[in-house]
Amino acid sequence: VQLQASGGGLVQAGGSLRLSCAASGRTFGSYAMAWFRQAPGKEREFVARINWSGDSAWYDHSVKDRFLISRDNARNMGYLQMNSLKPEDTAVYYCAAGAFPTYAYWGQGTQVTVSS
């Protein structure tokens, strides 16, 4: 499975962005999917994950009630809708797929910058 994240950009605090993760390969729909992020000078951290069927999702407390993870297995796509963005959400965002919690497959990352 190859993953490509897109949709990042510069947004003002309070704004919204929708990240996309395009997957290649027929097995994407059988894997869990997750989003992680890494801010400058910090370790990569978990943001959200969703199970293979898309009917269960989990979020880090810092994004819960602001972000929504989803997937469309028919289109081999994953998404992260980010609302009420804060400057501390600024990071490179990565999508990952595979068996929880190791996620064997990773995308290249997309930059999200939130200005105050």
N, C-alpha and C positions, 0 to 999 in steps of 0.2 A: 504494500500500500504506500503510495506517495501522497503527501499532503501539501497543499499550498494555501497559506493564509493571506487574506487581503482585507481591505476595508478600513485600515487605519488612517490616521490623519491628525490634523490640528483642530481642536474644538475648544470653545470657551466652557468654563465651569458651568454646570447645569445643563449642558447640551447632551446630545446623544450620538452614538455611532453604532453601526452594525458591522461586525466582523463576519467574514465568511471563511470557510475552510473547504476547499475543493479536494476531493479524494479520488485517486485512481485505483482501479482494481475491484474485482467483484466481491471481495470479502469485507469491504468497509462496513456493510450493514450488520455484520456479525460481531463487531468490536464495540467496546465502550469508547467514548470519545471525551476529551477533556480540553479545557483551556488553562494555560498557565501564563504567567507574566514575570518579567524580570526588569526591575528598575535599575538605573545606573548605580553601581556600587553595592547592590543588594543581591541576595540569592534568588533564584527562580522560586516562585511560589504558586501554589494551587489557586485557581479562580473558581472553576466550576467543572462538573462532569455530568455526563448523561449516559444511561445504559444503552445497550445495543438497539432496543426497540423504541427508545425515546419516551417511555412512559414514566421514568424515574430520573430525578435530577438532584444534585447536591451542590451547595454553594459555600464558599468561604464566608464567614460572618461579615467581612468587610464589604462584600458586594451583594449580599442577600437583600432582596426586595428592590434592588436597582438593576441587576443584570438578569438576563434570561437566556439560558442555553437551549438550543433546539437542534433538530437534525431532520433531513429528508433523505432517507436511504434510497428512495427511488432515483434521486438525482445525485447520490453520492456527495451530499453537501452537509456541512455542519455550520451552525451560526452562534454568534454571541451578540445579543442585543444589549447595549450598554446605555442606560439612562441616568440622568442626574449625575453626570460625571464630575469628578473632583480632581483637583491637581494631583492628589496622591494616587490617582489611577494611571498616571503617566508611566509608561513602560513599553517594552516590546512584548507583544502578545503572541503566544505560540499555541497552535492546536496540536493535539496528540491523539493517537488511536491505538487500540490494542487491549490487552487484558489488564484490568485494574489490578494493582496500582502501578505497574511497571511501564505500560504504554511503549511498545516497541517502535512505534512510528511517530515521527515528529515533522512538522512543517518548518518553514524557514523563518517565521516571525514577521509581524507587521507592527510598525511603530504607532503608538497612540500617545499624543501629547495634549494635555488639558491645561489651558492657560487660566490663570486666576483673574 
